[in-house]
């Protein structure tokens, strides 16, 4: 999949959005609850730089769930099928 950077980036973003929606929808379903298992990491409280005239706040938090990983892989697989060179 050389030269398909923008397509891959778009597909990853679509996989993240659909995967996070699936994780939120399956929290209450006992036999699909495993799709919402995940890990969240980042800064607990934001770093603040106060310059008197300007206040900058830096912080990042990333949450990854099982369904996000599955949907990203599925989206990239679909992208590979779409752009297959015959």
C-alpha positions in Angstrom: 0.0 0.0 0.0 2.7 2.4 -1.0 1.6 5.9 -1.7 -1.7 5.7 0.1 -0.8 7.7 3.2 -4.0 9.9 3.2 -6.2 6.9 2.6 -4.7 5.0 5.4 -4.9 8.0 7.7 -8.6 8.4 6.8 -9.3 4.7 7.4 -7.6 4.8 10.8 -9.6 7.8 11.8 -12.8 6.0 10.7 -11.8 2.9 12.6 -11.2 5.0 15.7 -14.6 6.7 15.5 -16.6 3.5 14.8 -14.6 1.6 17.4 -15.1 4.1 20.1 -18.9 4.2 19.3 -19.0 0.4 19.5 -17.2 0.4 22.8 -19.7 2.9 24.2 -22.7 1.0 23.0 -21.5 -2.4 24.3 -20.7 -1.4 27.9 -24.1 -2.5 29.1 -24.3 -5.8 27.1 -22.8 -8.6 29.2 -21.6 -10.8 26.4 -20.1 -7.9 24.4 -18.7 -6.0 27.4 -15.1 -7.2 26.5 -15.2 -4.8 23.5 -15.2 -1.9 25.8 -12.1 -3.0 27.8 -9.3 -0.6 27.3 -6.4 1.4 28.6 -6.2 5.2 29.2 -2.9 6.9 29.7 -1.6 10.5 29.6 -1.1 13.4 32.0 -3.4 13.4 35.0 -3.5 17.1 35.3 -2.5 19.5 32.5 0.8 21.4 32.6 0.2 25.2 32.8 2.6 27.8 31.6 1.6 31.2 32.8 3.4 34.1 31.0 1.2 36.8 32.6 0.0 37.9 29.2 -0.7 34.4 27.9 -1.6 31.2 29.7 -0.8 28.0 27.9 -2.2 24.7 29.0 -0.7 21.4 27.8 -2.2 18.0 28.4 -2.8 14.8 26.5 -4.9 11.7 27.2 -5.3 8.7 25.0 -7.8 5.9 25.4 -7.5 2.7 23.4 -10.2 -0.1 23.6 -10.4 -3.6 22.1 -13.1 -2.5 19.7 -11.0 0.4 18.4 -8.1 -2.0 17.6 -10.5 -4.4 15.8 -12.1 -1.6 13.8 -8.8 0.0 12.8 -7.5 -3.4 11.6 -10.8 -4.0 9.7 -10.6 -0.6 8.1 -7.0 -1.1 7.0 -7.9 -4.5 5.6 -10.8 -3.0 3.6 -8.4 -0.3 2.4 -5.9 -3.0 1.3 -8.7 -4.8 -0.7 -9.8 -1.5 -2.3 -6.3 -0.5 -3.4 -5.2 -4.0 -4.4 -2.9 -4.0 -7.5 -3.9 -6.7 -10.0 
